[in-house]
Amino acid sequence: MLKQIEKMFVKPGSKIKLDKHPTDYKKKPVNKEEEKTLLEEGVNNIVKIQEMLYSHNKYSVLIVIQAMDAAGKDSLVKHVLSGLNPTGVKVTPFGTPTKTELEHDYLWRHNKALPGRGEIGIFVRSHYENVLVTRVHPEYIIGENIPGYDKIDKVNKALYKTRFRQINDWERYLSENGTKIIKIFLHSGKDEQKKQLMERIEDPAKHWKFNYADIEERQLWDKYMEAYEDLLTNTSTEFAPWYIVPADDRWFARISASRIIQHEMDKLHLHYPLPDAKLDEQLAKAKAILLNEK
């Protein structure tokens, strides 16, 4: 899988064209029959690393998941990260900013949701919505009440270039202060999205997932692809790189994501705290006390 993960890695400084990145691999290094075993293995490895992360208490991990509607974001969290100890994990899905959130800078609400040392934070959608949805819907920028941006015609590429720099600076700051950032883009095709949306329409058990807004946003697919290409090109860095994960086959996306998360967390070289010099003495004393209890 390591070679496949390397293919998904977005090399910092490279220009991304999503039509050059498959939404599915014709020849996969694993098959669907191996999914349960491989996924269980990946989840168990992440759980072990989480335990060391928590006990080590010097780093935090932020997992960023971005994708088009119906690409399997929630499913990925459910299958890959559900085995983690909930006391050390926080999942935050970012939707439309509230009135209170709009009274602050656009990164304010994301700062509030960051994991503490020893913890894992998961952003389902993220701060990247501020250079994605607002790029497709520039009118949303007006609602942010930013000085100098009171009309649509003032919202231009210069604004997003500035935001790319600001986001990179913010992620660098987090990285330098102990936050490992792992960014995954679930790359699903337009045909696959149609299939998923049709299932939500035709299957009564999935009606709760249906949102008509998803149909409206689908009409802007090309604009979203262009925005994603700029996002991936400008914000994959040495300290916070992106991975483009083929997501048409969800089982393969889950295995890939589990391997990516493990691969990136391994770079922290975590370990359990070294025992105190007096620990052996304390252990022996404690054992003796317990054995001599009446």
C-alpha positions in Angstrom: 0.0 0.0 0.0 2.9 2.4 0.6 3.5 2.8 -3.2 -0.2 3.6 -3.6 0.0 6.1 -0.8 2.9 7.8 -2.5 0.8 8.2 -5.7 -1.9 9.9 -3.6 0.6 12.4 -2.0 0.4 15.9 -3.4 4.0 17.1 -3.7 4.4 20.6 -2.4 4.7 23.1 -5.3 3.1 20.8 -7.9 0.2 22.1 -10.0 -2.9 19.9 -9.6 -5.3 18.9 -12.4 -7.9 16.6 -11.0 -8.7 15.0 -14.3 -5.1 13.6 -14.1 -6.0 11.9 -10.8 -8.2 8.9 -11.0 -11.3 8.6 -8.8 -10.8 4.8 -8.9 -7.9 2.5 -9.6 -8.4 -0.2 -12.3 -5.7 -2.3 -10.6 -5.8 -2.1 -6.9 -3.0 -3.5 -4.7 -5.7 -5.2 -2.5 -9.1 -6.7 -3.3 -12.5 -6.2 -1.6 -12.4 -9.6 0.1 -9.4 -8.3 2.1 -11.2 -5.2 3.2 -12.4 -6.3 6.6 -9.0 -7.7 7.6 -6.9 -4.8 6.3 -9.3 -2.2 7.7 -9.3 -3.9 11.1 -5.5 -4.0 11.0 -5.3 -0.3 10.1 -7.7 0.8 12.8 -5.9 -1.3 15.5 -2.6 0.3 14.5 -4.1 3.8 14.7 -5.6 2.9 18.1 -2.1 1.9 19.4 -0.6 5.1 18.1 -3.4 7.1 19.8 -2.6 5.5 23.1 1.0 6.6 22.8 -0.1 10.1 21.6 -2.2 10.5 24.7 0.4 9.2 27.1 3.2 11.1 25.4 1.2 14.3 25.7 3.4 16.6 23.6 1.7 16.4 20.2 -1.8 16.7 18.9 -3.2 15.4 15.6 -5.6 17.2 13.3 -7.2 15.2 10.5 -8.8 17.2 7.8 -11.3 15.5 5.5 -12.6 17.4 2.4 -14.8 16.1 -0.4 -17.7 16.9 -2.6 -21.2 16.0 -1.4 -22.0 12.3 -1.0 -18.3 11.3 -1.3 -18.2 9.3 1.9 -16.8 11.7 4.5 -19.0 10.5 7.4 -18.6 6.9 6.4 -14.9 7.3 6.5 -15.0 8.6 10.0 -17.3 5.9 11.1 -15.3 3.0 9.7 -11.7 4.2 10.1 -11.8 6.3 13.3 -14.7 4.8 15.3 -12.3 2.5 17.2 -10.4 5.4 18.8 -10.8 6.2 22.5 -13.6 8.8 22.5 -12.1 10.7 25.5 -9.2 11.8 23.3 -11.1 12.5 20.0 -13.2 15.3 18.9 -15.1 15.3 15.5 -16.2 18.7 14.3 -18.4 19.0 11.1 -18.3 22.6 9.9 -21.4 23.9 8.3 -22.6 27.4 7.4 -21.1 30.0 9.9 -23.4 31.2 12.6 -24.1 34.9 13.2 -21.7 34.8 16.1 -19.0 33.1 14.1 -19.4 35.8 11.3 -18.5 38.4 13.9 -15.0 37.0 14.1 -12.2 36.3 11.5 -12.9 33.2 9.4 -10.4 31.0 11.3 -11.8 31.8 14.7 -14.3 28.9 14.9 -11.6 26.5 13.6 -9.2 27.6 16.3 -11.8 26.9 19.0 -12.2 23.3 17.7 -8.5 22.4 17.6 -7.3 19.3 19.6 -5.3 19.7 22.8 -2.0 17.9 23.4 -2.5 14.1 23.3 -5.8 14.5 21.4 -7.0 13.9 17.9 -9.3 16.4 16.2 -11.2 15.5 13.0 -12.6 18.3 10.8 -15.3 17.0 8.5 -15.2 19.9 6.1 -12.9 22.4 7.5 -11.2 25.8 7.2 -10.8 25.0 3.5 -14.5 25.8 3.0 -13.3 29.4 3.2 -11.4 29.1 -0.1 -13.9 26.6 -1.6 -17.6 27.4 -1.1 -16.8 31.1 -0.9 -14.9 30.7 -4.2 -18.0 29.2 -5.9 -20.4 31.6 -4.0 -18.5 34.9 -3.7 -21.6 36.5 -2.3 -20.9 34.7 1.0 -17.8 36.8 1.4 -20.0 39.9 1.7 -21.6 38.4 4.7 -18.3 38.1 6.5 -18.2 41.9 6.7 -14.5 42.2 5.8 -13.1 45.7 5.3 -12.8 46.5 1.6 -15.2 43.6 0.5 -18.6 45.1 0.4 -19.4 44.3 -3.2 -19.3 41.1 -5.3 -17.0 42.7 -7.9 -14.4 43.3 -5.3 -14.1 39.6 -4.5 -11.4 38.4 -6.8 -8.5 35.9 -7.0 -6.3 38.2 -4.9 -8.5 37.5 -1.9 -8.1 33.8 -2.2 -4.4 34.1 -2.8 -4.2 36.0 0.5 -6.3 33.3 2.2 -4.1 30.5 0.9 -1.1 32.3 2.5 -3.0 32.9 5.7 -4.0 29.2 5.9 -0.5 28.1 5.2 0.9 30.4 7.9 -1.7 29.2 10.4 -1.0 25.5 9.6 2.8 26.2 9.9 2.2 27.8 13.3 0.2 24.8 14.5 2.8 22.4 13.2 5.7 24.2 14.8 3.8 24.1 18.1 3.1 20.4 18.1 0.0 19.7 15.9 0.4 17.1 13.2 -1.9 18.0 10.3 -3.1 15.2 8.0 -5.2 16.3 5.1 -7.3 14.0 3.0 -9.3 14.9 -0.1 -11.8 12.1 -1.1 -11.7 12.3 -4.9 -15.1 11.0 -6.1 -16.3 11.3 -9.7 -19.5 13.0 -10.9 -21.1 9.7 -12.0 -20.5 8.2 -8.5 -22.0 11.3 -6.9 -25.1 10.8 -9.1 -25.3 7.2 -8.0 -25.1 8.1 -4.3 -27.7 10.9 -4.7 -30.1 8.6 -6.5 -29.8 6.1 -3.7 -30.8 8.8 -1.2 -33.8 9.6 -3.4 -35.0 6.1 -4.0 -34.2 4.4 -0.7 -36.6 5.5 2.1 -34.0 4.4 4.7 -31.6 7.1 3.2 -34.1 9.9 2.9 -32.7 11.5 6.0 -29.5 12.1 4.2 -31.1 13.9 1.3 -30.7 17.6 1.0 -32.0 19.4 -2.1 -29.1 21.8 -1.8 -26.8 19.0 -2.9 -28.6 18.9 -6.2 -28.2 22.6 -6.7 -24.5 22.5 -5.8 -24.0 19.6 -8.3 -24.8 22.0 -11.1 -21.7 23.9 -10.1 -19.4 20.8 -10.3 -16.9 22.4 -12.7 -16.5 25.5 -10.6 -15.9 23.3 -7.5 -13.3 21.2 -9.4 -11.4 24.4 -10.3 -11.6 25.6 -6.7 -10.3 22.3 -5.4 -7.4 22.3 -7.9 -6.3 25.8 -6.7 -6.7 24.7 -3.1 -4.6 21.6 -3.5 -2.0 23.4 -5.6 -1.6 26.2 -3.1 -1.9 24.5 0.2 0.0 21.2 0.1 3.1 22.0 2.1 6.0 20.1 3.7 4.4 20.5 7.1 0.8 19.8 6.1 0.6 18.0 2.8 -2.6 16.8 1.0 -3.4 13.3 -0.1 -5.8 12.8 -3.0 -7.6 9.5 -2.3 -9.7 7.8 -5.0 -13.1 7.5 -3.4 -15.5 5.8 -6.0 -14.9 2.5 -4.2 -15.5 3.4 -0.6 -13.9 0.3 0.8 -10.6 1.2 -0.9 -10.8 4.8 0.2 -11.2 3.6 3.8 -8.2 1.3 3.7 -6.1 4.0 2.0 -7.1 6.7 4.5 -6.2 4.3 7.4 -2.8 3.7 5.9 -2.2 7.5 5.3 -3.2 8.4 8.9 -0.9 5.7 10.3 1.9 6.7 7.9 1.8 10.3 8.9 1.4 9.7 12.7 4.4 7.3 12.6 6.5 10.4 11.6 6.0 11.7 15.2 8.1 8.8 16.5 5.9 8.5 19.6 6.6 6.3 22.6 5.2 5.7 26.0 6.7 7.8 28.8 10.0 6.5 30.1 9.6 5.0 33.6 10.5 7.1 36.6 13.8 6.1 38.3 11.8 5.2 41.4 9.2 3.2 39.5 10.7 -0.3 40.0 10.9 0.4 43.8 7.3 1.7 43.9 6.1 -1.3 41.9 7.7 -3.8 44.2 6.4 -2.0 47.3 2.9 -1.8 45.9 3.0 -5.5 45.0 4.1 -6.4 48.5 1.3 -4.3 50.1 -1.3 -6.0 47.9 0.0 -9.5 48.5 0.1 -9.0 52.3 -3.5 -7.6 52.5 -5.7 -9.7 54.7 
